[in-house]
Amino acid sequence: MLDRAPEGQLRNEFPELVLNTISFNHASALLEHYGYLAVFIGGLFEGETILMLGAYAVHQGYLSLWPLIACGAAAAFLADQFYFHLGRRQGAALLAKRPTMARHIARVNGFVSRHPAATVFLMRFAWGLRIVLPATLGMGPMRASVYTALSIPASLVWAAVVALFGLKLTQLLHGLVGQLRPYEHVLILAALAIALSVALARQWRSRR
């Protein structure tokens, strides 16, 4: 006959058991089941931090690299398309209502006019100008079909570079710190906090 633990002991151990279950399993389950969706949705607003978090998930075996890159690229592509067409349809109204944006556009307009194709490939790496640059292109003479054709490989290149950099960084941290699983909740929360802060800052800047 099996010995039964005292009721008081079970009552004392139950909260610890629940916390341990959440600590070690909950984040991994979320990453495995919703990781790609989180990368896609988060990438619509803030790309690098979410992709770096996804790279961590790849390193830990929760996600695969190429689907991660595809999700990040798809989000980047849609965001860039949105701001391009926003500039094309409401460019004059944006300049009138948002003087700060108008100053940024005036500052980059010369480069964009001279190098429109290069702008499409470089703008994802120009932090702080990711709304201004596609909007400036939308106000210019570039056809929407050309922009779309250039934006597809540009988004893929950007997502691949960021994801691979994140993977290498995670490997470096793993070598310096050791096993990262005990710290994954802190890493995930920190990445989400950074992504939210950056997205809010970008929206605030775009409304000025």
Phi, psi and omega in degrees: 000133183284140176285138179260135178290145176304146183300321180296322179295318178298319181296324180285326184276340186298312179301320179296320179297317179297314181297319179295321180296316178295316186299318188262340187245330190294310182297319180295321178295318178298316180297318182293320186268330186234010184300312182294320178296319179296320179296319181294310182294314179296327180292341176292338184245322181210117192270306191300311185298318180293319178293324177295320175296320175297323177296322174300317179297325176296314180300323181276357177089009180280324183233169176251150189295308188291320172298326176298313179299319180297317180294317178296319179293320179297317178295316179298318180300312182294320179297316180294323176297319180301311184288330175297310182287333173296316177295323181291320186269329186231027184301313181297319180293322178297316180296324181287323186273335187233088184298327179295316177297321179300321178292320178296317180296319178298326182289324184261353188298325180298312179296317181298320181293323181280328185228064184296319181293318178296325179300319181300320182280331185267339191294333178292338179264358180263082182298135181094349181238016186285345171268318184296314186294310177295327177295321177296318176299321179295330178280348183269192186276353183299131179290148181298324180294322178293316179300317180297316181297323179283328185290331181297303178294327179297318179293321179294317179297313180300313182296320180295316181298313183292317181295317179293321176297317178297322178294316178295320179296318178297319178297321178295314178297322178298320179291326182277318186265331187100206182300127185269349184303320179298340183254007190292329179293320177296317180297316181295313180296320179296317180296318179293321178296318178296315181299317180295318180297316180295317180297317179294320178297320180294318179295321179296317179295322183289340182268357181276000000 
